[in-house]
Amino acid sequence: MSNGRMDDYPNSIQMQELEKTNRILRKKLERCETERRQVESDIATKEFLLKKVICELETSQNNLQQRSQELENTLHSLHQMQVQMIQSEKMSALGQMVAGIAHEINNPVSFIYGNLSHIQGYIHDLLRLLQLYQHYFPNPPAEIQKESHIIDLEFLKQDVTKVLYSMNIGTERIREIVLSLRNFSRLDESEFKAVDIHEGIDSTLLILQHRLKANEQNPEILIIKDYGDLPTVECYAGQMNQVFMNILVNALDAIAEFNTKRTYQAIENHPSCITIRTDLIDSKWVKIAIADNANGIPAAIQTQIFNPFFTTKPIGKGTGMGLAISYQIVTEKHGGKLEFFSTPGQGTEFVIQIPLRQSLN
């Protein structure tokens, strides 16, 4: 019996040791599990924070891009407004200058024109008196006969009437030019007014007359007018004249560029021309079409024609704002439409459509 008890003792101690070891291992495992969970929790927290930071960074980046785009748009708008203001100031200055010149020319021309009729009467009276002298004194003294021969009296009597007639035609033409200049300037453009569209076009053509005339390089550019029977149109007259000016200048520039590739003889055989047509679309709308027979607009750039600052002209030759401003004047200021049709090699036509009467709403 005693031997049996002695044999069991070590086993009991071993079991206790095992249990103790197990307890220690369980505690270590528990600590490891706790630490694992803590690590997982820390990792999850860090992943959450990382995702949050990334999200915030993406949001900040998007906001920054949006603000950058807004700033770019604002700068673009400011630049556009600046160019528009410069263009408007140029047109205003041109209008004031033209109006001033017209006024200064009008005063002396009116004086000359008003006195021409009196001069014509005086000359006719003197010629009639001279005829009476010749009738009653057919044989004047030799001195008078000699002087009559020197001044060629018979030619003088015939030519003086022609000269007076020419002077009268000339002063009439100057008066028409002055009237056209005053019409072009239209300093009373602060409100809608019923105006004659044809007067505005003709006045603009007068300003551009120097570019239409023949010179050593090119023959005359023909202007073909196909005017319809239009009533007066409510519009900002000065602004519409600016539209006509921009479109006609572009047509003249296109013709000039096209003609650099043609000989003088080729241009004479197929003359450069600008055709202007006006029509009533219906009882509410009017159409003005301005077409040239230049080389047309390349298809690749046709979608950019009305974009601000877009130009195919060399630096210093154009701002790229003429057609953009014209588009704004027609569409925004007058509630109309401005479009173009161009076939490369055949020319370009710009079509303006505006209401006959402007809505007060």
C-alpha positions, 0 to 999 in steps of 0.5 A, spaced: 500 500 500 505 504 501 508 503 495 502 505 491 501 512 495 508 513 493 507 512 486 501 516 485 505 522 488 509 524 483 503 524 478 499 529 482 504 534 482 505 533 475 498 534 474 498 540 478 504 543 474 500 541 468 494 545 470 498 551 472 502 551 466 495 550 462 493 556 466 499 560 464 498 558 457 490 560 457 492 567 460 497 568 455 492 566 450 487 570 452 492 576 452 494 574 445 487 574 443 486 581 447 492 584 444 490 581 437 483 584 438 486 590 440 491 590 434 485 589 429 481 594 432 487 599 431 488 597 424 480 598 423 480 604 426 486 606 422 483 604 416 477 608 417 481 614 419 485 613 412 479 612 408 476 618 411 483 622 410 483 619 403 475 621 402 477 628 405 483 629 400 479 627 394 473 632 396 478 637 397 481 636 391 475 636 387 473 643 391 480 645 389 479 643 382 472 646 382 474 653 385 480 653 380 475 652 374 470 657 377 476 662 377 478 660 370 471 661 368 471 668 372 478 670 369 475 668 362 469 672 363 473 678 366 477 678 360 471 677 355 468 683 359 474 687 358 475 686 350 467 687 350 468 694 353 474 696 349 470 694 343 464 698 345 469 704 347 472 703 340 465 703 337 463 709 341 469 713 340 468 712 333 461 714 333 463 720 337 468 722 332 464 720 326 458 724 329 463 730 330 466 730 323 459 730 320 457 736 324 463 740 322 463 738 315 455 739 315 456 747 317 460 749 311 457 744 306 450 747 308 453 754 307 455 752 300 449 748 298 444 754 300 448 759 296 449 755 290 442 756 288 443 764 289 449 763 284 446 759 279 440 765 279 446 770 278 450 767 273 443 766 269 441 773 270 448 775 267 448 770 261 441 773 259 444 780 260 450 778 256 446 776 251 442 782 250 448 786 250 450 782 244 444 782 241 444 790 241 451 791 240 453 786 235 460 789 233 463 791 240 470 795 240 476 791 238 479 791 245 472 787 248 473 782 242 480 781 243 478 779 251 472 775 248 477 771 244 482 770 250 477 768 255 473 764 250 467 767 251 462 762 248 465 756 251 465 759 258 457 761 257 456 753 256 461 751 261 459 755 267 452 752 267 455 745 267 460 747 272 454 749 277 451 743 275 457 739 277 458 743 284 450 742 285 451 734 284 457 734 289 454 738 294 448 733 294 453 727 295 457 730 301 450 732 304 448 724 303 455 722 306 454 727 312 447 724 313 450 717 312 455 718 317 450 721 322 446 715 321 452 710 322 454 714 329 447 713 332 449 716 339 442 715 341 442 708 342 440 707 349 433 705 348 430 701 342 428 705 336 424 704 330 429 704 324 431 703 317 435 697 317 437 699 310 440 706 312 444 702 317 447 697 312 448 703 307 452 707 312 456 702 314 458 701 307 460 708 306 465 707 312 468 701 308 468 705 302 475 705 302 476 698 302 471 697 296 474 701 291 479 698 286 487 699 287 493 697 284 493 690 287 485 688 286 479 691 282 473 694 285 469 689 290 462 689 288 456 690 292 450 687 290 444 689 294 437 685 294 433 689 299 426 687 300 420 692 302 422 692 310 418 696 315 422 700 320 425 695 325 425 696 333 433 695 335 439 698 338 441 702 332 448 703 333 449 696 336 446 693 329 450 697 325 456 694 329 454 687 327 453 689 320 460 692 321 463 686 324 460 681 319 462 686 313 469 687 315 470 679 316 467 678 309 472 683 306 478 680 310 476 673 307 476 676 300 483 680 301 486 673 303 483 669 297 485 674 292 492 674 295 492 667 291 489 670 285 492 674 279 489 681 277 486 678 271 483 672 275 479 677 279 477 681 273 474 675 270 471 672 277 470 679 281 470 679 288 463 681 291 459 681 297 451 680 296 446 683 301 439 681 302 434 683 306 427 680 307 421 679 311 420 672 314 413 673 316 409 678 320 414 678 326 421 677 323 426 680 319 432 677 315 439 680 313 443 675 309 451 678 308 454 673 303 461 673 300 464 669 294 471 668 298 474 661 299 469 659 305 471 657 312 474 651 313 470 645 316 475 644 322 474 651 325 466 652 323 464 650 330 469 655 333 467 661 329 463 664 335 467 663 340 470 669 344 478 670 342 478 665 336 481 668 330 485 665 324 488 672 323 495 674 325 497 677 331 495 684 331 490 683 326 484 681 330 482 680 337 477 674 335 471 678 339 468 681 333 463 675 331 462 673 339 460 680 340 455 680 334 452 674 336 451 677 343 448 683 340 443 679 336 441 673 340 441 677 347 440 684 346 435 683 340 432 676 342 434 674 335 438 669 331 445 669 328 448 663 324 452 662 318 453 657 312 459 656 309 462 651 303 470 651 302 471 654 296 465 657 295 464 663 300 460 664 306 453 667 308 452 670 315 444 670 316 441 675 322 434 674 324 431 679 329 424 681 331 420 687 328 418 689 334 421 688 341 417 685 347 417 689 353 417 683 358 
